[in-house]
């Protein structure tokens, strides 16, 4: 090891107080800007409606049936955004296999920074209560928060809510 590095002492970032109001150093728009520059991609919006498909079932079906094509403006290094047309003619996008809450949140932030206005996350796994015979769709409107990593990201709360599921909320946003 280099002599200058042997006595280097850095504070443990997980043990220091957090300033939750401070802006993140890693802004999604900056990550995308640099990815576009490095990869020579156009600065083009993604569809306004996008889907996170952690299992990859939807995106594989769309590719298998030739209904999807790569989104030319999607600059995320670790995922692909497939564009497809909904039955009403609306263009939509889908990212498959974005697994794990922190990674899925990063992908969601990059989608919104790229022009997405409405994002839906779907999955065929994770149902913990019998709600009828499959196939069925479960719309997630709240989630239990757990895991040590979340203490480093946000102040602790028992549940995370979406829209009207939060008591007293008027709607999404």
N, C-alpha and C positions, 0 to 999 in steps of 0.2 A: 504494500500500500504506500502511496506517496506520503512523505513526511508531513506535508501540510494538511493532509486529511486525517492523520492518526489522532490528532487532538481536537478535531472538529466536533463541537457539541451543538446539536440542534434541539430546540424545544420539541416536545411531543405534541403534535397538532391536535391529537384527540383528547389531551388533558387540559388544553388551554380554553379559557372562556370563549364562547362564540358570539359574534355580532350578527344576529339573524337578519337585521335590517340592512347590513352592508351588501352592496351588489356583488354578485359572483364574479370571479376573475375569468371564468370560462363561460362567456356569453355564446348562446347558440348561433347568433348571427355572425360572430367573429369566426367560430369554427367553420361555418359554412362558407364564408367569404374566402378563407384560406384554402379550404378544400377545392372550391371552384377555381381559384387561381392556380393551385398546384396541378389540378387535373384538366385544366383548360375547358371547364364546363360553362355553359351559358347561364346568365343570371335570369332564370325563368321560374315563375311561380308554379307550385304543385297544385293539384286540384283543390278546390275549396272544401270538398268532403273527402276525408281519409279514414282508413281503418287500420288499427293495429291488430294483427293476427298472430298472436304468440305461438300457436300450434303450427301455423303455416298451411293449414288445410285449405283455406280459401285461396290463397295465392297459388298453391300447387294446382288446384282445380282450374283456376283461370288460365294458367300457363298450359296445362294439359289440353284444354279446350280452345286454345289459341285466342282467348279473349283479353289477354293482358300484353302490354308492351312496356319496356323500360321508360321511366320518366326522365326525359333528357336534362331536366334542371335539378334533379335530386343529387345533392352533393355529399351526403353522409358517407363516410368511409366504410362503415361496418354493416350497412344494410342496403337493400335495393328497394326502390319504390316502383311498383307496377301500376300503370294506369289502365283503367277499364271503364266501359260505358254502362251505366245503370239502365234499367228498362225504360226510364222516362227520357233517356238521352243525356243525362247529366254525367259528366266525366268525374270519376272518383279515383282515389289512389289507395293502395294497400301495401303495408310493410309486413312481411312475414318473419316469424321467428325472432322477434324482439322480446327476449325472455329475461325476466328479472326486473323488479320495480325500478331500481336506479337507472338501468339502461333504457327501459321503456319510457321513463320520464325524460331522459335526454333525447330520445328519438321524437317524443311528442313535442318537446320544446323546439327541436329543429323543424318539425313539420309546421308548427305555428309561425316560426320565423320565416318559413318558405312560402307562406300564403294560405296554409290550411286554416279554415274557419270553424270546422266542425269535425271532431275526432271521436270515433267509436272504437272501443276495444272489445274484441270478441274472443271467445275461447270455447273449446268443447270439453275442457277439463276444469276441475276445481269446484264442482257443485257438491255441497256438503249436506243438502237436504233433499228428500224426495219430492219433486215438484211435478211429477207426471212421467210418462214414458218418453224416452228419447225417440226421435230427435226433438229437441226443444232449444230455445234460446233463453239465456238468462241475461237480463240487463242489470249490470252492477251499478247500484246507486249509493253504496257505502261500503267501506272496507275497514276491517280491524287493522290497526297499525301495530306492528311488532318487529322486533329485530334491533339489535344494538346499533347497526349502522344508521338507523333513522334518528337516533339521539344526536348524532353529529350533523344531521341535515336540518332538522326543525325542532322547535320546542315540542315537548311530549304532549300528546292528546290521545285519548283512548280510541277514537274513531275518526276517519276522514270521510267527509260527505260530499256528494255531488248534488247541486241544484236543490230541488224541492225536498229532497230526502233530509236535508238539514232542517231541524225544527225552526220554524219562523222564516225560512228562506222564500224569496219570491220567484226564484228561477235560476237557471245557470248563470255563472259569472261570478 
